[in-house]
Amino acid sequence: MTNSLNYGDNLDKYKNLIPKEVEKHLPLYKALICQISDVQDKLEKNFYRVPDLEKLKQAVLDGKIKPAKYSIIEEVSGGYHLVKFSDFFETEFEKIIVNLQRIEKDLVPGKYAEYIQALISAFKNNNFIDPYKKWVQLTTLDYPVDFIILPTEPDLDKVFDSILSFDASLRVHAPNFLSYKVEEDYIKYLTSAVKTLPRLSEIHYGFSEDALKLQIRVDYNIYSAGVHFKRRFYGQNLPNEREFVINWGSKIIVYKNLVDEFSSNGASELGSKVFDNYTLTSEELSRAVSEKLLVHEVTESLMKFEGDSARLGKSYFKVREMNAEMSGIKNYILFLLKLEDSARGMHNLATAYILSALDYYRRKHAPEDRSAHYHGYMAAINYFAEKGGIKFVEGNKLTCDTKIILKSISELSDILVSLLIKGTQQEAQDFFEKYSSEDLPKRALNIK
């Protein structure tokens, strides 16, 4: 169906979770996601159809051309112009529309049917804003699966950060993690999850007044493609744009299949290798990582401040990602303290964070692979070590003091919130530079 390597199919693994009403449409969903995979492959080779990229950058700086959503830049006869996705992918989009129409005709009237209708219109008129909004606002009770084939991320545009990357997936809820039969129970969960966070932005105030503006999913991917599959996000919160979040709300997704793969395929083995006394089961690790991701994505979606991106410049994403981890965990601890076995939960959460940092380092420590997540992980574990929360013991293994680590997380949260609200790019650069040493992960992982 597709020649792309950027496509995933987990149907055999999770087919028993597929609701009956969705089964008959599975071939169409698969075809659509394969089609988006092929579109994304073609798109990445044609972001900028120009012979001289540096010349294009200067033209953008000079105001001669402005990159735009859902368009590529082409040079013809020495001049630049935008080509809409719907024109460039006319043949591909026509096939996508046909498959969407086949699904739409069988749907009962409701919000999900309206979303599919909006998708059909978007692939015709090249305006994906309306279906994007409808997708964000679909609740867990509107339809038993979640389906997206939209351009949502600037992740693959390394020059102008335009939204040129499609997200594509069909997902089903992971059972026994977030399962709510009635809307009231779901709202109670959201309220308890959000109310521990400091109300520092109008986004948070808006969500406090309308809990359903925050949609949370812990899912298994059935089919996936596009930027999510290529980057293998463990979690996402969408949309990224602050103004969209204020008006629409936010959808948070934890990709439980990737978390389970992480927990069962080497992470537990790594834990036994690097820690002096590693006691987490793979199930405990999977839950702790899922909880870490949830609080990260919730925090990141709420803590978007006016002017923070421009003020922090190139350090913005580092600060944003690390704050989501530290402030998320700090406030989740308040929730854990209400539980009977809170000490075990906090130990698992702290251990999962350090293990995630070390695993990320061993996979992404090459200079060309270093992302905002990398810099956040390095700053955190170096800060923990400075405060005595992580130490090497006999056998070159690590021992962790949970209380010191959690106290350090609280301190880091305060630092990062301050940077987000009023910090400068230089202050952020100084912070990350101070805690950038690779000595600890190299020693723990025996990397020369």
N, C-alpha and C positions, 0 to 999 in steps of 0.2 A: 504493500500500500504506500510506503514511503521509502525513499532511499536514504533518509536522514539518520544519522547516528544519535541525533538529539531528540529521541522519542522513547518513552517508557511505557510498558504494558504490564500491569500487576493484576490483571483480571483473574488469572488462575489462583492467585494467593488470597484474594478477597471476594471471590464471586459469591460466597455464601452470605455476604453482607449487602448485596445489591437488592434493593426493594423491587417487588414484582412489577410495579408500574413503570419502572425504568428499564427493565430487562429488554423489552422489544426495541428500545432505541439505542442499545449499546453499540450495534454496528455503525449507526449514524454518528454517535459521539466519537467513536474511534476514528472514523473517516475524517471528521472535522478537526480533531487534534492532530492527526497525521498531516492534514492539509496546512495547518498553522505551522507545523514543524518545517515543512518545505518552504513556506513563505518566509519564515524566520531565517532559514539558511540562505535563501536568495537575497533577503534584505541586508544581511550582514556584509555581503559582498558589494552592496550598492548604496551604502549610507551616503557616500559622497562620490558622485559620478563626475570627478574632476581630475585633471592630470597633475595638478599641483595643490596639495592640501595646505601647505603654508600660505600660499597666495589666497586660498579661500578663507583661512583664519584671519588674514589681514583685511579682507573684504568685509568680514563680519564685524571686526573691530571698527572699521570705517563706516559701518552702517549701510553698506551697499546691498547686503542681503541679510535676512534675519531667519535663523533656523526656526522651524515650526513643528508642532505636533503632527504626527501622521503624514509626514512628507519627507522626501529625500531631496537633496540639492544636486542639481545637474548644471554643467557648464556647456553652453552652446554658443559658438561664434564669439568666444571671449567674454560672454555675459553669463551671470548665474540666475537660475530661476528654480522655483519649488515645483516638484512633481508629486501630486497626491498619491497616497497609497492606492486609492481606488482606481487611479489611472495606470499606475505602474504594474499593479497586480490585477488588472481587469479580468483576465481569464481565470486566475485562481479564486478571486472573490466571487465570481459568478457561480463557480462550483460550490463554494462555501454557502452561498445563499440558498442554493437548491437543497442542500442537506438540512439547513436550518428550517426551511419551509416544511420539509417532511416531518420534522419533530413538532413544529408549531401546530400543524393541523390536527394532531392527536391530543393536544393539551387541553385540559379544562380551563375555563376562564379564571384568571387570577394574576397575582404578581409575577409568578414565574413565566406564564405565557406572555405577559406584557414585556418582560425582559427579553425573551427570545424574539419577539416582534421588533423591539428596539435594536437588537443585534442585526436583524435583517436590514433594517433601515440604515444602520451605520455602515455596513459593508457596501451599501449602494451609494451613500452620500458622503462617506469619509469623515463623519463626525461621530466619534465614539464616546462623547461625553455623556449622552443620555443613557445608553446601556451600562456604562461604567457606574453612574449614580444608582441605577436600578439594581445592579449586582451588589454594590456595597450595602444597600438597604434591604436586600432579601434576608429574611430571618430564617433561623433554623427550622421553623415550622411551615415555611411557605412551600418547600419542596424537599424531598428526602435526600437529594444529593446536591452538591454544589458544582457548577459548571462555569468555566470562564474561557473565553477566546478573545482577549482584548489587549491592545497596546497599553501597558501600565507603567513600565519601568524605564528609567534612563540608563539602566545598568550597563548596557552594551555600547552606548555611545560615549566613547572616551574623550571626545573632542569638545562637544557642545552640551552634553547632558540632556539632549532632547529625548522625548518619549518615543523611542524607535524600537522598543522591544516588546514583543507579544508574550503574554502569559497565557498558557493553555493547560487546563487540567479538568478532569472529571474526578470528583472526590466523594467519599462516603464517610460518615462519622465513625471514628474509632469507638467501639462499644465500651461501656463502663468507664469512660473518662469524663466526658461532658454529655450526659444523656438526660434530657428534660422532656417530659410528656406534655406539660402545659406551660404556657407562656409565663405564668406567675412564678413558677419555680426558677425559670431561667433568669427573670428579672431579679429575684432574690440573690441568685449567684452573682450576677453582674454588680449589684449594689455592694455586696460584701467584698468583691474583688477590687472595686474602684475606690471605696470610701476611705481606705487606709492611705491613699496617695495624697500628697499635699496639693491643695487647690491653688496652683500657681498660674494657670492660664484660663482664658475664656473658654477654651475647648473643654477643659475639665468641668467647668461650671455648666456648660451646655449638656454634657453627658450625665451630670448628676441630676439634671431636670428631666432628662429623657433617656432612660437606661438602654432603650432599644436602638439608640444611635451607635452603640458599641456591640458589634456582632463577633462572637468568639467561636471558633471551630477548632477541634482537634481531629484531624482527618487522615484517612488512608488514601493515597493516590491510586485510582484505577488506571487512568491514562494521563500522561503528562508530556509536555513539550515546551518549546520556547525558552524564555530566559530562566524560568524556575528550574526546568530540567537541566539546563546547561550549568547554572550556578549552584544547583542543589541547595536552595534555601531550606533550612530547618524550620524557619518561621518567617512570616511576613505580616506587615500591617499596611493596608492600602485604604485610601490613596496616600501618596507621599506629600501632595500639595496641601499646605496648611489651610488655604482658603476652602478647599474641597472638604477637608475634615470638619471644619467649622460648620459648613452648610449641610453636608451629607451624613456625617458620622464616619465610622471606621470599621473595617472588617479585619479581624485578626485570625490567622491560620497557623496552626502548628502541624507540620507534616509528620505524622506519627510513624509512617513507614520508614522514613529516613532516620528518625530517632531510634526506632527499634533496630535498624541495621547498624547504627553507630554503637548501640549498647551490646549487641550480640556478636558483632564482627570485629573483635579486636580491642574494643574499649575496656572491657573487663580484664582482659589479658594485660593491657597496658597499665591498668590500675594496680594489678598485682605486682607488676614489674617495677613501678616507680614509687609506690607507697610502702612504708614499713609495715603497716597493718591495714590492708584493704579488705573491707568486709561487705561491700555492697553486692547484692545479687544483680543480675542483669535486669530483672523487673524493677528493682529499686532505682537503679541507674536510669532506666528509661523514663520512669515517672519523674524523677528529680530533674532530668534534662528537659522533659516536657513542661514542667512547672517553671523552670528557669526561662524557657522560651516564651511561655505565656506572659509572665510578668514583664519580660523584656518588651514584647510587642505591645502590651497594654500601655506600659509607661511611655514608650516611644510615640505611640499614637496620641497620647494626651499632652505630653510636654513639648509642644511646638510653640515657640515664642516669636513674636513679631520682631523681625530684624536680626534674628540669631544667625541665620545663614550668611548674610552679607557681613555681619560684624566679625564672625569667626573665620570667614574665608575658607581656605583649604583645610583648616583644622575642624571645620564644622561637623563633618561626618564622623570623625574620630570621637569628638565630644558627645555627639548625639548617641552613637552606638554604645559607648562605654557608660554614659549616664543611664541609658535604658537598662543595662545590666545591673549597675550598682544601686540605682534608686529603686528599680524593680525588686531586687532581692531584699533590700533594706525594708521596704514596706510590706513585702510578702512575709517577712519574719513576724510581723505583727499579727498576721493571719495564722501562721503556724503556732504561735504561742497559745492560741485558743484550743489547739488539738491536744489529745491525751498524750501522744508520744511525740511532743514537740521537739525534744532534744534529738531524737533520731532523725526527724525530718530536717532539722537545721544542719545536722552533720552530713546527711545525704546531699543536701543542696550545696553546701560549701565544697564537699568532695567532688560533686559533679561539675561545679564551675572550674575547679583547678584541673580536673581531668580533661574537660573540654578545651581549656587553654593549651595544655600540653599536646593534645591530639591535633589542635589547629596548627600549632607551631611545627610539628613534625611533617604536616602536609603542606603548609603554606609559608615556610620561612625563607624561601628564595626571594630576593629583593623584588623581582617582577610580579610575585604573587601576593605581596603584602597589601592587605586591605585595611579599612577602618577597624574591622574586628581584630585583626592581628595587633594593631597598635594598642587597642584597648586591653586585650589579654596580657600583653607584655607589661603595660603600666600596672595592671592590677596585681599580677603575681610578684612583680618587683616591690610593689608597695607592701604586700603581705609579708614578704621576706624581710623588708626593712623594719617592720613592726614586730617581727618574731613569730608571725603566724605560720610560716613555712620554714622548716629547717632540714638540713641534711643530717642523717644519723649514720651509724655503722652500716656498711654495705652500699653506701652512696644512694640510700633511699630517702624519701621524703617523709617527714612527720608533720602533721597539721594540728594546730590548736584552733578548734572551731570558734571559741569565744573571741580570740584575737582577730580571726579572719572576719567574723561578722561585725566586730567593732570597726575594723579597717574598711569594710564595705560601707558602713554608715558614714565614716569620715570622707571616703572617696565620693559618695553621693553628694555630700555638702559641697565639696570642691567643684564637682561637675555641674551641679545645678547653678552655682554661682557663675561658672563660665558661660553656661547657656543664657542666663539672664542678663549678665553685664560684662562678661569677659571679652578680651580682645584676642585677635589671632596670635599675637606674640605671646601672650600669657598661656594660651593653649599649647603653642609650640614648645615653650619652656617646660611645661608640665610633662608632656609626652617625651621630650628629650631626656629629662631627669630620670625617667623610669623606663628607659628603652633597652637596658642591658639584656643580652641574650645568654649570659653565663648560666643562669639557673636552668632554663629549659634544655640547653645543650648538655649540661652536666646530668640532669635527670634522665634525658633520653639517650645519653652517650653518643651525642653527635659531635664530631670533631670540627 
